[in-house]
Amino acid sequence: MTQEIKINNEITEGPISKTIFKLAMPVVLGMLLEFALSVTDYFWVGKLGATAQDAVTSSMVVMWIIFVLITIVQVGVTALVSRFIGADNKDKASFYIKQGLALALFLGLFFSVIGFWVTPQLLTFMDTSSSTLLLAIPYLRIFFVSGFIFFWNETICASFRASGDTKTPTIVSSIAILFNIILDPLLIFGYGPFPELGVAGASIATAISVSLGMIILTSLLLKGKLGYPVNQLHKIKPKLTEFWKIAKIGLPMSTQQLVFVAVYLFLIKIVHSFGESSAAAMGIGNRMESFSYLTCFGFSLAASTMVGQNLGAGKPERAAKCAYGSVGLAVLMTLIMTFLFILFPKFIAGVFTDDPEVLSIAVDYLIILGISQFAMAIEIVLEGSFSGAGDTIPPMVVMIPGSLARIPLAYYLCFDLGWGINGVWWTLTITTLVKSMILAYWFKLGYWKLKEV
């Protein structure tokens, strides 16, 4: 209990940069392990060939849908819990954690069933080849079986972070990820007593690992690790009005992200028109770019918690300083990635493939996307800042048109101007630069400081 009070004092009163690092770095370290898992998955699957890599890449876009839908609960719980913690109303914080978990379980089960059912249709829509479909369908369906567990876990993690404790969810996630990394080659190639399951083995390893995380997180929550009681989960009485209060904060953010994923489905169709090698190269590039994304996500969560708690404590100007401080630190981190992507793309891509065609395409991807890494940092951290304030409409208004513009722009650059597959990569870079500038201007206007939750 003493530690929890200390952390909250630092968030609303202590040195800003130090507190940003204190909140962000555990998350960033956890995200780096998440990145390591993604790289490990793709590395081992890469041993099975370009078709196997394409199966994982195509499935990845569909899997984003589940993580997008999780934000309906995650963003709402973060905004409400952080605001009430900042106002020193822990009973209300506990109440919304319970309601959030009930909503997470309902939505998780619903979308897991729907996802399992429509998996073939989603993959076929992306013009996935028949050979890739054979590998991608079981891989993706296994993921959907465990989809509701992701909803539950991420809601508990959001509750810890909104309360000022970023270490506990990071430690638990790290345990699950390390377990997953160990299981991957065992189940993919069938080492020792384990069956050889190929691409599906990677998905089974994830399902087992996330279940382990669920058990640990739920146990810690019930034992009072938050610093205030959240117990008797079996006696939660779901209230539709409270479900809506949580969802209406998270829906704009999840809607914009859902549009982002839908647009990616169309972009994958364009990528597939250039062959499986292009799709495999996109998978390599996405995984390397995820290093920047996940790092920025750590600072985004720090910004979200600090903005929410400072607004709850009646300190809007300090909330703004916390947001800008988080943006600055994230930009510095992504500039390092820009340097690596532009100067050493062949070395980086060569870790994942020996195929000369895949390698050539992936090198172009890394160089072109390297240009926009700092803009991605601005975009992601300001999204977190807006969501911490409970003001999720501005990001939606900026991100949805920005994402939709990618479809005609990609067609124009790829086919009308004849840039080929590089037209897709330039589309991603150009739109990211534009979105980040608009979002930065809107945040500077400061209307988010007046948002009531």
C-alpha positions in Angstrom: 0.0 0.0 0.0 2.8 2.4 0.8 4.4 1.8 -2.6 1.2 2.5 -4.4 0.7 5.9 -2.7 4.3 6.8 -3.5 3.9 6.1 -7.2 0.7 8.2 -7.4 2.4 11.1 -5.6 5.2 11.0 -8.2 2.6 11.0 -11.0 0.8 14.1 -9.8 3.7 15.9 -8.0 7.1 14.5 -8.7 9.7 15.2 -11.5 8.1 14.5 -14.9 10.9 13.0 -16.9 11.9 10.6 -14.1 8.3 9.5 -13.6 7.8 9.0 -17.4 10.8 6.7 -17.4 9.6 4.9 -14.2 6.3 4.2 -15.8 7.4 3.6 -19.4 10.6 1.6 -19.0 9.0 -1.5 -17.5 6.4 -1.5 -20.3 9.1 -0.9 -22.9 11.1 -3.8 -21.6 8.0 -5.9 -21.7 7.4 -4.7 -25.2 10.9 -5.6 -26.2 10.2 -9.2 -25.1 7.0 -9.0 -27.1 9.2 -8.0 -30.0 11.6 -10.9 -29.3 8.6 -13.3 -29.4 7.5 -11.9 -32.7 11.0 -12.2 -34.2 11.3 -15.7 -32.8 8.0 -16.8 -34.3 9.0 -15.5 -37.7 12.5 -16.8 -37.4 11.4 -20.4 -36.7 8.5 -20.3 -39.2 11.0 -18.9 -41.8 12.8 -22.3 -41.6 9.6 -23.8 -43.1 9.8 -21.5 -46.2 8.2 -18.4 -47.7 4.7 -19.9 -47.8 4.8 -20.5 -44.1 6.0 -16.9 -43.5 3.1 -15.7 -45.7 0.7 -17.7 -43.6 1.8 -15.9 -40.5 1.9 -12.5 -42.1 -1.6 -12.9 -43.5 -2.9 -14.2 -40.2 -1.2 -11.3 -38.4 -3.4 -8.8 -40.1 -6.6 -10.7 -39.0 -5.2 -11.1 -35.4 -4.9 -7.4 -35.2 -8.7 -7.3 -35.2 -8.9 -8.9 -31.8 -6.3 -6.6 -30.3 -8.2 -3.6 -31.8 -11.4 -4.8 -30.2 -9.7 -5.2 -26.9 -9.2 -1.4 -26.9 -12.9 -0.9 -26.4 -12.4 -2.1 -22.9 -8.8 -1.3 -22.3 -9.0 2.4 -23.2 -12.2 3.0 -21.2 -10.9 1.2 -18.1 -7.6 3.1 -18.3 -9.3 6.5 -18.5 -11.8 5.9 -15.7 -9.5 4.1 -13.3 -6.6 6.6 -13.7 -9.0 9.5 -13.3 -10.5 8.1 -10.1 -7.1 7.1 -8.7 -6.0 10.7 -9.3 -9.0 11.9 -7.4 -8.2 9.4 -4.6 -11.4 7.5 -5.1 -10.3 3.8 -5.0 -13.8 2.4 -4.5 -14.9 3.8 -7.8 -11.6 2.6 -9.5 -12.3 -0.9 -8.2 -15.9 -0.8 -9.4 -14.9 0.1 -12.9 -12.2 -2.6 -13.0 -14.8 -5.2 -12.2 -17.3 -3.9 -14.8 -14.4 -3.8 -17.3 -13.6 -7.4 -16.6 -17.2 -8.4 -17.1 -17.4 -6.5 -20.4 -14.1 -8.0 -21.5 -15.3 -11.6 -20.8 -18.5 -11.0 -22.8 -16.8 -9.4 -25.8 -13.9 -11.8 -25.7 -16.1 -14.9 -25.9 -18.4 -13.3 -28.6 -15.5 -12.3 -30.9 -13.6 -15.5 -30.4 -16.5 -17.5 -31.7 -17.1 -15.1 -34.6 -13.4 -15.0 -35.5 -13.1 -18.8 -35.5 -16.1 -19.0 -37.8 -15.0 -16.4 -40.4 -11.3 -17.2 -40.5 -11.4 -18.8 -44.0 -13.4 -15.9 -45.5 -11.1 -13.3 -44.1 -8.0 -15.0 -45.4 -9.6 -15.6 -48.8 -10.5 -11.9 -49.0 -6.8 -11.1 -49.0 -6.2 -13.2 -52.0 -4.2 -15.7 -50.0 -2.9 -18.5 -52.1 -4.3 -22.0 -51.6 -1.0 -23.3 -50.3 -0.9 -20.5 -47.7 -4.5 -21.1 -46.7 -3.7 -24.7 -45.7 -1.3 -23.4 -43.1 -3.0 -20.1 -42.2 -6.5 -21.4 -41.3 -5.5 -23.7 -38.4 -2.9 -21.2 -37.2 -5.5 -18.4 -37.0 -8.3 -20.6 -35.6 -6.1 -21.7 -32.7 -5.4 -18.1 -31.9 -9.2 -17.3 -31.9 -9.8 -20.2 -29.4 -7.7 -18.2 -26.9 -9.0 -14.8 -27.9 -11.2 -14.2 -24.9 -8.1 -14.7 -22.6 -6.4 -11.8 -24.3 -9.4 -9.6 -23.5 -9.3 -10.6 -19.8 -5.5 -10.2 -19.5 -5.3 -6.8 -21.2 -8.1 -5.4 -19.0 -6.2 -6.5 -15.8 -3.0 -5.0 -17.3 -4.8 -1.7 -18.0 -6.0 -1.6 -14.4 -2.5 -2.0 -13.0 -1.0 0.6 -15.3 -3.9 3.1 -14.7 -3.2 2.7 -11.0 0.5 3.6 -11.5 1.9 0.0 -11.4 3.5 -0.8 -14.7 6.0 -3.3 -13.3 3.6 -6.1 -12.3 1.9 -6.6 -15.7 5.3 -6.4 -17.4 6.8 -9.1 -15.2 3.8 -11.4 -15.8 3.8 -10.8 -19.5 7.5 -11.4 -19.6 7.1 -14.8 -17.9 4.4 -15.8 -20.5 6.5 -14.5 -23.4 9.7 -16.4 -22.3 7.6 -19.5 -21.9 6.2 -18.9 -25.4 9.7 -18.5 -26.9 10.8 -21.8 -25.4 7.7 -23.6 -26.6 7.9 -22.3 -30.2 10.7 -24.5 -31.7 9.5 -27.5 -29.6 6.0 -27.5 -31.0 6.9 -26.3 -34.5 9.6 -28.9 -35.2 8.6 -31.6 -32.7 11.8 -31.8 -30.6 12.0 -34.4 -27.9 8.6 -35.7 -26.8 6.7 -32.9 -28.5 4.7 -33.4 -31.7 5.8 -31.7 -34.9 3.0 -29.3 -35.6 4.5 -26.8 -38.1 3.0 -23.4 -38.3 0.1 -24.3 -36.0 2.7 -25.1 -33.3 3.5 -21.4 -33.0 -0.1 -20.6 -32.4 -0.5 -23.4 -29.8 2.5 -22.1 -28.0 1.0 -18.7 -27.8 -2.4 -20.1 -26.5 -0.7 -22.0 -23.7 1.5 -19.1 -22.7 -1.3 -16.5 -22.6 -3.3 -18.9 -20.4 -0.4 -19.1 -18.0 -0.4 -15.3 -17.9 -4.1 -15.2 -17.2 -3.8 -17.5 -14.1 -0.9 -15.4 -12.7 -2.6 -12.0 -13.3 -5.9 -13.0 -11.9 -4.3 -14.4 -8.8 -2.3 -11.2 -8.2 -5.4 -9.1 -8.7 -7.4 -11.1 -6.1 -4.5 -10.9 -3.6 -4.7 -7.1 -3.6 -1.5 -6.4 -5.6 -3.1 -3.2 -6.9 -2.9 -1.7 -3.4 -6.7 -1.6 -3.0 -9.2 -4.5 -3.1 -10.6 -5.9 -6.3 -12.1 -9.2 -5.2 -15.2 -11.5 -5.4 -15.0 -11.4 -9.2 -17.5 -14.3 -9.4 -20.1 -11.9 -7.8 -19.8 -9.1 -10.3 -23.2 -7.8 -11.3 -22.8 -6.5 -14.9 -24.5 -3.1 -15.5 -25.3 -2.1 -19.0 -25.1 1.6 -18.2 -21.5 1.1 -16.9 -20.6 -1.1 -19.9 -21.6 1.7 -22.1 -19.7 4.3 -20.1 -16.5 2.2 -20.6 -17.3 1.4 -24.2 -18.1 4.9 -25.3 -14.6 6.0 -24.3 -12.9 3.1 -26.0 -15.1 2.8 -29.1 -13.7 5.8 -31.1 -10.2 4.5 -30.6 -11.1 0.9 -31.5 -13.2 2.1 -34.5 -10.2 4.0 -35.9 -8.0 1.0 -35.3 -10.5 -1.3 -36.9 -10.5 0.9 -40.0 -6.7 0.7 -39.9 -6.8 -3.1 -40.0 -9.5 -3.1 -42.7 -7.3 -0.9 -44.8 -4.4 -3.3 -44.2 -6.5 -6.1 -45.6 -6.7 -4.2 -48.8 -3.0 -3.4 -48.7 -2.3 -7.1 -48.3 -4.3 -7.8 -51.4 -2.1 -5.3 -53.3 1.0 -6.9 -51.8 -0.1 -10.4 -52.8 -0.5 -9.2 -56.4 3.3 -8.9 -56.4 3.7 -12.5 -55.2 4.4 -14.4 -52.0 7.9 -13.0 -51.7 6.5 -9.5 -51.3 4.2 -10.8 -48.5 7.1 -12.5 -46.8 9.2 -9.3 -47.0 6.3 -7.3 -45.6 6.2 -9.7 -42.6 10.0 -9.1 -42.0 9.5 -5.3 -42.2 6.4 -5.4 -40.0 8.3 -7.3 -37.3 11.2 -4.9 -37.3 9.0 -1.9 -37.3 7.1 -3.4 -34.4 10.3 -2.7 -32.3 9.6 1.0 -32.7 5.9 0.6 -32.3 6.1 -1.4 -29.1 8.7 1.1 -27.7 6.4 4.0 -28.5 3.5 2.0 -27.0 5.3 1.9 -23.6 5.6 5.7 -23.6 2.0 6.0 -24.8 0.8 4.0 -21.7 2.9 6.2 -19.5 1.4 9.3 -21.0 -2.1 7.9 -20.7 -1.7 7.1 -17.0 -0.1 10.5 -16.2 -2.6 12.5 -18.2 -5.5 10.7 -16.6 -4.3 11.0 -13.0 -3.2 14.6 -13.3 -6.6 15.6 -14.8 -8.2 13.7 -11.9 -6.0 15.7 -9.5 -7.0 19.0 -11.2 -3.6 19.6 -12.8 -4.3 20.0 -16.6 -1.1 21.9 -17.3 1.1 19.3 -15.6 -0.9 16.7 -17.7 0.2 18.5 -20.9 3.8 18.6 -19.8 3.7 14.8 -19.1 2.3 14.2 -22.6 4.9 16.3 -24.4 7.7 14.8 -22.3 6.5 11.3 -23.3 6.4 12.3 -27.0 10.0 13.7 -26.8 11.4 10.6 -25.3 9.6 8.3 -27.7 10.9 10.4 -30.7 14.5 10.0 -29.4 14.1 6.2 -29.2 12.6 5.9 -32.7 15.4 8.0 -34.3 17.8 5.2 -33.3 15.6 2.8 -35.3 15.6 5.2 -38.2 19.4 5.1 -38.2 19.5 1.3 -38.1 16.8 0.8 -40.8 18.5 3.2 -43.2 22.2 2.2 -42.7 21.9 -1.6 -42.1 18.7 -2.8 -43.8 20.4 -5.8 -45.6 21.9 -7.1 -42.4 18.6 -6.8 -40.5 16.5 -8.5 -43.2 19.2 -11.1 -43.8 18.5 -12.5 -40.3 15.1 -13.7 -41.4 15.6 -14.9 -44.9 18.2 -16.3 -47.4 15.8 -15.8 -50.3 17.4 -13.0 -52.5 14.0 -11.8 -53.8 12.5 -11.5 -50.3 15.7 -9.9 -49.1 15.7 -7.2 -51.8 12.1 -6.2 -51.2 12.6 -6.2 -47.4 15.6 -3.9 -47.7 13.5 -1.3 -49.6 10.7 -1.6 -46.9 13.1 -0.9 -44.0 14.7 2.1 -45.7 11.4 3.7 -46.7 9.6 3.1 -43.4 12.7 4.3 -41.5 11.9 7.8 -42.6 8.6 7.9 -40.7 9.6 6.3 -37.4 9.7 9.6 -35.5 6.2 10.5 -36.9 4.9 7.2 -35.7 6.2 8.0 -32.2 4.3 11.3 -32.2 1.1 9.6 -33.4 1.1 6.7 -30.9 2.0 8.7 -27.8 -0.5 11.5 -28.5 -3.2 8.8 -29.1 -2.3 7.6 -25.6 -2.5 11.1 -24.2 -5.9 11.7 -25.7 -7.2 8.4 -24.4 -5.9 9.1 -20.9 -8.0 12.2 -20.9 -11.0 10.2 -22.1 -11.1 12.4 -25.3 -10.9 9.7 -28.0 -12.8 11.5 -30.7 -9.9 13.6 -32.1 -7.6 10.6 -32.8 -10.5 8.9 -34.6 -11.3 11.9 -36.7 -7.6 12.1 -37.8 -6.8 8.4 -38.1 -9.8 7.1 -40.0 -9.5 9.4 -43.1 -5.7 9.0 -42.9 -6.0 5.2 -43.0 -8.7 5.2 -45.7 -6.5 7.4 -47.9 -3.9 4.6 -48.0 -6.0 2.5 -50.4 -6.3 4.9 -53.3 -2.8 6.3 -52.7 -1.3 2.8 -52.8 -3.1 1.9 -56.0 -1.9 5.2 -57.6 1.7 4.8 -56.5 2.0 1.1 -57.3 0.2 0.9 -60.6 -0.5 4.4 -62.1 3.0 5.7 -61.3 4.6 2.3 -61.7 6.5 2.2 -58.4 5.6 -1.4 -57.9 5.6 -2.9 -54.4 7.5 0.2 -53.1 4.4 2.2 -53.6 2.9 0.4 -50.6 5.8 1.2 -48.4 5.8 4.9 -49.5 2.0 5.0 -48.8 2.6 4.0 -45.2 5.3 6.5 -44.7 3.5 9.5 -46.3 0.3 9.0 -44.5 2.0 8.5 -41.1 3.9 11.8 -41.6 0.6 13.7 -42.4 -1.4 12.1 -39.6 1.2 12.9 -36.9 1.3 16.6 -37.9 -2.5 17.0 -37.7 -2.8 15.1 -34.4 0.0 17.2 -32.9 -1.8 20.5 -33.9 -5.1 19.2 -32.5 -3.5 18.2 -29.2 -1.9 21.6 -28.9 -5.3 23.3 -29.0 -5.9 21.8 -25.5 -9.6 21.0 -25.6 -8.8 17.6 -24.1 -8.1 19.3 -20.8 -11.8 20.1 -20.4 -13.0 16.5 -21.0 -15.4 15.0 -18.4 -15.5 11.2 -17.9 
